[in-house]
Amino acid sequence: MDFTSIEFYAIAFCVAMGLVGFFLSQKRIKPATSRINSLELERFDGEVGDMGTIKLVANTDGTVTIERTGLHLVDGETVNLIATIIDDKLTIEEKKGKVSALGGREDNYNGHAVVDYFPVDNKMYVRYESSVTGQWSKFSFKNSARNSVEHEMRY
């Protein structure tokens, strides 16, 4: 095989594309970590629209307070938060924990949880999904002291 043959240039092109693909490939993704927290609920007697809100507040000790408004639950039901972190992406999913077997009238609830596993001083891209209400929200958040972000949930 000489330098003027088509085979040589075809092989050189494949090797070059393999090297370009290797160097431009994504960085290695760290393993996912997941945590489960329960949302502490309190009844809300005021008017609530169709959309609730999600608020994240960074505390000075590195913890983050998650505040959720606009939950419509039957008395006795609970809500759990399942947080999954992969690199700088955070997905928080809201799921019903204990479901009321008796049914009954729905009331409006607000909930909050304090979590300690958000990386400090790192910008996170957050997707908050609620299987309880079918709503979601996307935003970015940096866990630095007194930083706060609030977003309305969407369908």
N, C-alpha and C positions, 0 to 999 in steps of 0.2 A: 504494500500500500504506500503510495507516495503522497506528497503534500498537495498535489493537484487533483486528486481523485475526489469524487462526490462522497464516497464512503467516509473519508477522513473528515471532511467538513460536516457531515451529518453527525458523526460521533462527537466531534469538537463542540458542535452546537448543543447536543444533549448534555454533555458534561458542563458546559457553561450555564445552561438553564438550571441544571441541578444545583450548581453552586449559588446562583442568584436566589433560587428558592430557599436554600438552606440559610443564607445570610439575611433574607428578608422575612423569614418565618416569625410568627409571634413568639414572644417570650414564653417560657414554660410556666404554665398556670399552677399555682399552689393548690393543694387539696382544699376542698370546701370544708368549712366548719359550720355546724348548725347548733342552735340553742333554742330551747323552748321556755317561754315565760308565760305566766298567766296575767291577764289584764285585770286590774282591780277596778270593779265597776261601781258606779254610784248613780242612782236615779236622778234624772234631770227633769224638772217640772216645767221648764219654759218651752217656748215654741222652737221646733227644729224643722228646718226645711228638708227637702229631699236629699240634699248633699251634706255629708258630714265633713269634718276636717281632720287632718293629721298634723301634729306639731311635734317637732323634735327640739329639745333644749339641752345644750351641753352644760353640764355642771362643772364647778371648779375642781372637783375631785376626780374628773375623768369619766364619770358616769354620764349617761344620757337618759333624760326623761322623755318617754313617748306618751303623748296625750292624744286621745282619740275622742271625737265628739260625733253625735248623730247615729248611735247604734240603736236599732229597734229590736228589743229582745223581750221574750216572755219571762216573767218572774221566775227565778231559779236557774236560768241558763248562765253559762260561763263562756268566756272567750279566751283562747290561747293565742299567743304570738309565736310563730316559728320563723326564726331569723337564720338566713344562710348567707355566709360571707365567702366570696371567691375573689381574691385579689382586692380590687377597689370597688367591687360591685356587691351591694347588699340588697337582698330580697327579704322583705318581711311579709309573711302571710298570716292573715287573721282567720282562725278557724274556731268553730263552736266546740267547746269542751263538753260540759255536762248539758244535755238537752232536756228540757222539761217534758216529761211524759204526759202531764195533765193538760198541756196546752194552756189556753187562757188569753188574756188581753195583753197586747204588746205595749210596752212602755219605752220611753226614751232614756238612754243611758249614755253616760260619758265614762271613759276608762283611762287609766294611766298605768304605766309600768316604768320602773327604773332598771336599766341594764348597764352592765359593766364591761361588755366585750367589744365595743366599738373602738377601733384604733384611734389613739389620740393624735391630733394634729395631721390627720390624713383626710383628704377629700374623698368622700364616698358617693357613688352614684346609687341612689336608693329607688327601689320599686316597691311600693306598698300595695298589697293586694288583699282584698277582703272577700273571702268566700261566704261570709255571713251576709253581706249586703250586695255583693256583686260589683263593688266599686273598686277603683284603683287610683294611684297617683304616682308620678315619677318626678324626682327632683334630686339635687345634689346637696350634700351636707358635710360640713367640716366640724369635727369634734374638737373645738377649741373653746376655752372657757367663755361662758355666757353667750355663745353663738346660738341663734334660734332661727328656725325656719318653719313656716306654716303653709300648708297647701290644702286646697279644697279637693275632695274626692270626686271622681268622675265615673260615669257609666261607660 
